[in-house]
Amino acid sequence: MDIDLSADDLAFETEVRGFLSENAYTNGANPEEWRMKWFEKAKEKGGWDVPKWPAEFGGPGWTPNQHYIWQKETARAGTPWDMPFGLSMLAPVLMAHGSQEQQERFLPAIRAREVNWCQGYSEPGAGSDLASLKTKAELTEDGKHYVVNGTKIWTTMAHIADWIFCLTRTSDAGIKQEGITFLLFPMKQEGVEVKPIITLGGAHTVNTVFFTDVKVPVENRVGEEGKGWAYAKGLLEHERTGIAGISNSIVALEGLKKRASSVKRGNGSLMDTPSFRSKIAELEIDLMAVEYTELRSLATASAGTAPGPESSILKLKGTEIQQRIQKLTMEAGGEFSAAWGGINSGPDFARAGMGGYMSSRVYTIYGGASEVQKDIITKKVLGIKSTKK
Ligand SMILES: Cc1cc2nc3c(=O)[nH]c(=O)nc-3n(C[C@H](O)[C@H](O)[C@H](O)COP(=O)(O)OP(=O)(O)OC[C@H]3O[C@@H](n4cnc5c(N)ncnc54)[C@H](O)[C@@H]3O)c2cc1C
């Protein structure tokens, strides 16, 4: 694939850099005010606040190279805090399968970052085998509401979410992928209870969510009853592409090299030692290979096609690379990384070393575990059929 930048691309790159530096955070500014202003300014640029949305829904309609430039430049310059659930996961589902009324009702608030969404897919007995989900949605006799009962788990940011997009079971007939229905409902209502889960990295990001007789109007169902699995799968492909985080890894790797150069070893630095250097070189080569895969996926996306099973390659390799960067960062901090946030006499970056490493364990689990991605790649990308009878 040709990724040489044309004169137009170079002009775009300059424009993006200009925008990012003009709107960069300045010390002392109110972070939330800055964040909202940033998105407003990005919107004025012609849909830069929703870079992945198609032009017909107000996105910028960029070429693959423009997306590539945007990702690289924003990874370097940093952008305001944002949540992917509404913007990058639910929005494409609504655009493809939602009614016009749902699109008009939900998309503007998602775009304005006014409503936080969370993703209610996984359950205690349904993670990798998501189609086994049991949260029940029963239609009331008058056909006006669903009544939802069940439990979701690992629900990221459920404690601050306003709404949830939720997979529910409306029928047990047929194979388990049938009878799944995609519902939208508010989190702050009677019958919804959120309990925190503290992760290995010491953070509260995930939760268990219990539903007891939660009433959901039928107009909050996306698409047809029982067809939710097809919509959910499409959403996962968007999620997996996002999780890969290639541009961020490129920036993180540069940072790691600088850090390793600041750690003394003998007469030189850690970066001069052959064993550490070769780990960095292997990482860099793998990262370049995934970067090319991402470019192929961007080309597909900008041709208007949703990401396909190849998003599993990005998810698998991209998350492994993120973990390797965290592991080498911890290694570069040496024994000081073990202090984990305490006061120590080692390099500053070492303080976050252990926490970052622990937190990075989840990358190869959420959004579909690595083993499951390998299964998808085997069947859908390589076309290898199972020999199991
Ligand atoms: C930090 C974090 C945030 C998350 N956020 C959300 C969220 O917001 N919303 C949401 O719905 N879910 C969320 N999840 C859930 C996530 O998608 C699941 O954890 C994931 O799909 C794995 O499911 P599981 O945890 O039930 O593990 P299991 O499915 O029980 O898997 C356990 C192990 O068995 C392996 N395994 C399972 N099946 C196979 C197979 N067929 N072949 C080979 N090996 C297999 C897995 O790879 C894994 O190593 C989050 C998870 C984490 C850790």
The ligand as an SDF file (V2000), in Angstrom:
LIG
                    3D

 53 58  0  0  0  0  0  0  0  0999 V2000
  -11.2030   -4.1620   32.1650 C   0  0  0  0  0  0  0  0  0  0  0  0
  -12.3340   -4.7890   31.4400 C   0  0  0  0  0  0  0  0  0  0  0  0
  -13.3310   -3.9910   30.9060 C   0  0  0  0  0  0  0  0  0  0  0  0
  -14.4280   -4.5760   30.2790 C   0  0  0  0  0  0  0  0  0  0  0  0
  -15.4540   -3.7710   29.8340 N   0  0  0  0  0  0  0  0  0  0  0  0
  -16.5800   -4.3390   29.3570 C   0  0  0  0  0  0  0  0  0  0  0  0
  -17.7250   -3.5290   29.0480 C   0  0  0  0  0  0  0  0  0  0  0  0
  -17.7050   -2.3020   29.1730 O   0  0  0  0  0  0  0  0  0  0  0  0
  -18.8490   -4.1520   28.6260 N   0  0  0  0  0  0  0  0  0  0  0  0
  -18.9190   -5.5110   28.4450 C   0  0  0  0  0  0  0  0  0  0  0  0
  -19.9670   -5.9870   28.0350 O   0  0  0  0  0  0  0  0  0  0  0  0
  -17.8570   -6.2980   28.7440 N   0  0  0  0  0  0  0  0  0  0  0  0
  -16.6970   -5.7520   29.2110 C   0  0  0  0  0  0  0  0  0  0  0  0
  -15.6280   -6.5490   29.5300 N   0  0  0  0  0  0  0  0  0  0  0  0
  -15.7640   -8.0030   29.4360 C   0  0  0  0  0  0  0  0  0  0  0  0
  -14.8820   -8.6430   28.3910 C   0  0  0  0  0  0  0  0  0  0  0  0
  -15.3610   -8.4440   27.0930 O   0  0  0  0  0  0  0  0  0  0  0  0
  -14.7720  -10.1330   28.7890 C   0  0  0  0  0  0  0  0  0  0  0  0
  -14.0020  -10.1820   29.9670 O   0  0  0  0  0  0  0  0  0  0  0  0
  -14.1480  -10.9770   27.7170 C   0  0  0  0  0  0  0  0  0  0  0  0
  -15.0070  -11.1020   26.6120 O   0  0  0  0  0  0  0  0  0  0  0  0
  -13.7580  -12.3820   28.2320 C   0  0  0  0  0  0  0  0  0  0  0  0
  -14.8370  -12.9790   28.8580 O   0  0  0  0  0  0  0  0  0  0  0  0
  -14.7070  -13.5960   30.3330 P   0  0  0  0  0  0  0  0  0  0  0  0
  -14.0760  -12.5760   31.2110 O   0  0  0  0  0  0  0  0  0  0  0  0
  -16.0540  -14.1000   30.7200 O   0  0  0  0  0  0  0  0  0  0  0  0
  -13.6890  -14.7830   30.1940 O   0  0  0  0  0  0  0  0  0  0  0  0
  -13.9990  -16.2520   29.6550 P   0  0  0  0  0  0  0  0  0  0  0  0
  -14.8220  -16.1480   28.4230 O   0  0  0  0  0  0  0  0  0  0  0  0
  -14.5190  -17.0720   30.7730 O   0  0  0  0  0  0  0  0  0  0  0  0
  -12.5540  -16.7200   29.2660 O   0  0  0  0  0  0  0  0  0  0  0  0
  -11.6330  -17.2140   30.2260 C   0  0  0  0  0  0  0  0  0  0  0  0
  -10.4110  -17.7290   29.4760 C   0  0  0  0  0  0  0  0  0  0  0  0
  -10.7910  -18.7930   28.6110 O   0  0  0  0  0  0  0  0  0  0  0  0
  -10.3620  -18.5290   27.2750 C   0  0  0  0  0  0  0  0  0  0  0  0
  -11.3440  -18.9920   26.2910 N   0  0  0  0  0  0  0  0  0  0  0  0
  -12.6600  -18.7660   26.3150 C   0  0  0  0  0  0  0  0  0  0  0  0
  -13.2330  -19.3100   25.1990 N   0  0  0  0  0  0  0  0  0  0  0  0
  -12.2460  -19.8570   24.4720 C   0  0  0  0  0  0  0  0  0  0  0  0
  -12.1940  -20.5430   23.2270 C   0  0  0  0  0  0  0  0  0  0  0  0
  -13.3040  -20.7590   22.4940 N   0  0  0  0  0  0  0  0  0  0  0  0
  -10.9950  -20.9790   22.7800 N   0  0  0  0  0  0  0  0  0  0  0  0
   -9.8680  -20.7640   23.5070 C   0  0  0  0  0  0  0  0  0  0  0  0
   -9.8580  -20.1150   24.7060 N   0  0  0  0  0  0  0  0  0  0  0  0
  -11.0190  -19.6610   25.1800 C   0  0  0  0  0  0  0  0  0  0  0  0
  -10.2620  -17.0120   27.1980 C   0  0  0  0  0  0  0  0  0  0  0  0
   -9.3850  -16.5940   26.1850 O   0  0  0  0  0  0  0  0  0  0  0  0
   -9.7620  -16.6610   28.5850 C   0  0  0  0  0  0  0  0  0  0  0  0
   -8.3590  -16.7890   28.6410 O   0  0  0  0  0  0  0  0  0  0  0  0
  -14.4990   -5.9840   30.1390 C   0  0  0  0  0  0  0  0  0  0  0  0
  -13.4720   -6.7850   30.6490 C   0  0  0  0  0  0  0  0  0  0  0  0
  -12.4060   -6.2190   31.3070 C   0  0  0  0  0  0  0  0  0  0  0  0
  -11.3510   -7.1150   31.8580 C   0  0  0  0  0  0  0  0  0  0  0  0
  1  2  1  0
  2  3  1  0
  2 52  2  0
  3  4  2  0
  4  5  1  0
  4 50  1  0
  5  6  2  0
  6  7  1  0
  6 13  1  0
  7  8  2  0
  7  9  1  0
  9 10  1  0
 10 11  2  0
 10 12  1  0
 12 13  2  0
 13 14  1  0
 14 15  1  0
 14 50  1  0
 15 16  1  0
 16 17  1  0
 16 18  1  0
 18 19  1  0
 18 20  1  0
 20 21  1  0
 20 22  1  0
 22 23  1  0
 23 24  1  0
 24 25  2  0
 24 26  1  0
 24 27  1  0
 27 28  1  0
 28 29  2  0
 28 30  1  0
 28 31  1  0
 31 32  1  0
 32 33  1  0
 33 34  1  0
 33 48  1  0
 34 35  1  0
 35 36  1  0
 35 46  1  0
 36 37  1  0
 36 45  1  0
 37 38  2  0
 38 39  1  0
 39 40  1  0
 39 45  2  0
 40 41  1  0
 40 42  2  0
 42 43  1  0
 43 44  2  0
 44 45  1  0
 46 47  1  0
 46 48  1  0
 48 49  1  0
 50 51  2  0
 51 52  1  0
 52 53  1  0
M  END
$$$$
